[in-house]
Amino acid sequence: MNSEDKGQNIFTRINTKKLRERAFELLTSKFGAATVRVKNGDSYKVQIVSRTGKQISAESTEGLFDLQGFVNIIFSFDIGPEKYFMQTSANITSEKYIDISILSDLFKLQRRQNFRVDLVDNYSSILKIFKVNQVEVDHDFKIKDLSLGGLSFDMDLESPLDISQEQMIIGKVIIPEKKLHIPISAVVRYVNRIGSMGSGIRRAGLEFDPLDAQIENQMLEVLIEAQRKTLG
């Protein structure tokens, strides 16, 4: 996220039965590999074994499932440069096998590292900043948009925070609706003036340091649900 123009919203829901069928057909007949993420943040590589109209059966190819029974998961797979996501339910039938429901909404992401979702109308979303270049501060801002790679927020004339490109930020992303408090460390990629000349509003973009699996899983759930609300 090097500039405000990067990260256009290209996270879209697959609305037609034909396109959904194409994605699942390519997955099962040509690609076969997918990823399952469970609520505790654990991630498993799986290989598709079979598919019906309602579910996919898959085998873990890296490690054994720690849980058994019905769980909520994020199911993802790649078809060429496109990445597909689904937040759904699954039944882990043994240490190696899982049955995944494919009745939930399917989303496609073309530039996975840059997609952003506007949270303003969907969640009460807050960025708390604790440190700027190791100097302790205490500032709260409403998040404008969020991605797995970073976020942006606006500062008005009254904001006492003075940040610039390449500074390091330590803070927390808070989504009260989801009761999430996600710690982040990030670098400032841009600070631009926006709006009219006299508004004094500045928009800052942060790029996260690499997220661990559990935090990335929490972020992804927020993004999927926010996009679902946006699309209605």
Secondary structure, DSSP 8 states (H G I E B T S, - for coil): --STTS----EEE--SHHHHHHHHHHIIIII-EEEEEETTS-EEEEEEEEE-SSEEEEEESSS--S--EEEEEEEEEEETTEEEEEEEEEEE-SSSEEEEE--S--EEESSTTT--EE-TTT---EEEEEEETTEEEEEEEEEEEE-SSEEEEEE-TT------TT-EEEEEEEEGGGTEEEEEEEEEEEEEE-SSTTT--EEEEEEE----HHHHHHHHHHHHHHHHHHH-
